[in-house]
Amino acid sequence: MTELRRATSDVLAELEALRAADAPTHGGRVLSYVYDSGIPEIDELAAAAARLVQPVNGLDPTTFTSVAAMEAGVVGFARRVFGGDDEVVGSVTSGGTESCLLAVKSARDAWRAARLGTPRVPRIVAPITVHAAFHKAAHYFGLELDLVPVDPATGVPALADIEERLGDDVALVVVSAPSYPFASLDPVADVAAVTSARGIALHVDACIGGFALAFWPDRLPAWDFSVPGVTSLSADLHKYGYAPKGVSVLLTRGRDRQRHQYFATTGWPGYPVVNPTMTGSKPAGPLAAGHARPRCCVIASRRSRACASSVRPSDRCSPSRPTTPCPLSGGSTRITGPMRLGRLDGTCSCNRVSPSPTARCCRTPRTSR
Ligand SMILES: Cc1ncc(COP(=O)(O)O)c(C=O)c1O
């Protein structure tokens, strides 16, 4: 065995030992961190796709034209499934947080551009169920986050509560489709009617469930670009698109609005910098894997729906009963850490994905306090 071969096998053995101590990433026992399709061929496809582009730098799609083609494919797919027309443009980002950060940065810069020289601090108005990524965005980009209460039984805010917060200092209203803590679908069309009447941007955060909702078998209230006042939308392929980590989409209505997302400079002695997203050098692997994924969304959403509807309210977990039989697998569900947090009514729901590919079995919030 050569020295290099020995070193390779030592490193791989060490990595295998380290991985053995991780929480399981397959079998549906760890949720919210991993989204397991349960189909090994899909994992293999992603690994093969990522390997093909491993040396590529996603920084420059003019040098690596495969990046431009893959990005166009992913954005085009997302635009179609989220009801966008030719006016809707988009970028692939590293994840939900980056998509949300960029949506806020663009809205802030558009707001400022319309009010040159204003010393005012712009506001984001959002239900308290909005993902923490928007707290981070407000912190990073110097906006005030104005949180609106939600009905503890439904997880949904009242339109009047949002409307009364709207003013000229509001750069962005954010709603979720669905929200992480309650899995509730915010009233997107109603909110869009009041924001668009005032010329305020409206972001739909569909990071967690967008790629499932788009294929949901039941008729849902409109929540995507089919609603005229929606100005941007984020959705993660690395959640219910079942891609490996590192791929999300941010769609924006109108190229002029999207220009505020970019950072560009020639004011240094190096190369010209034109970055549509927050990263510089970036891997093309997650993009390649995301490019290969969308086909499994339809099947997965149908199975999620079947799983969710088969759970009787009496079978849902509660803090006093942390496990419950899974109606489809016959196994026992387990409550995972992050999903226990953030429940406004102090209850939890079981989060087992089984059998894969499905979404959380019993994601519906309990309706009693
Ligand atoms: C609704 C929502 N938005 C944003 C995010 C942030 O996504 P990420 O963890 O990929 O950065 C999440 C993560 O769960 C989410 O559920």
The ligand as a Gaussian input file, in Angstrom:
#p B3LYP/6-31G(d) Opt

LIG

0 1
 C      -39.839000      28.855000       7.172000
 C      -38.332000      28.803000       7.221000
 N      -37.616000      29.829000       6.734000
 C      -36.265000      29.834000       6.758000
 C      -35.563000      28.763000       7.279000
 C      -34.042000      28.794000       7.316000
 O      -33.542000      27.790000       6.471000
 P      -32.047000      27.232000       6.581000
 O      -31.960000      26.456000       7.838000
 O      -31.926000      26.396000       5.332000
 O      -31.107000      28.380000       6.543000
 C      -36.274000      27.660000       7.795000
 C      -35.577000      26.528000       8.401000
 O      -36.165000      25.597000       8.923000
 C      -37.695000      27.684000       7.767000
 O      -38.434000      26.675000       8.263000

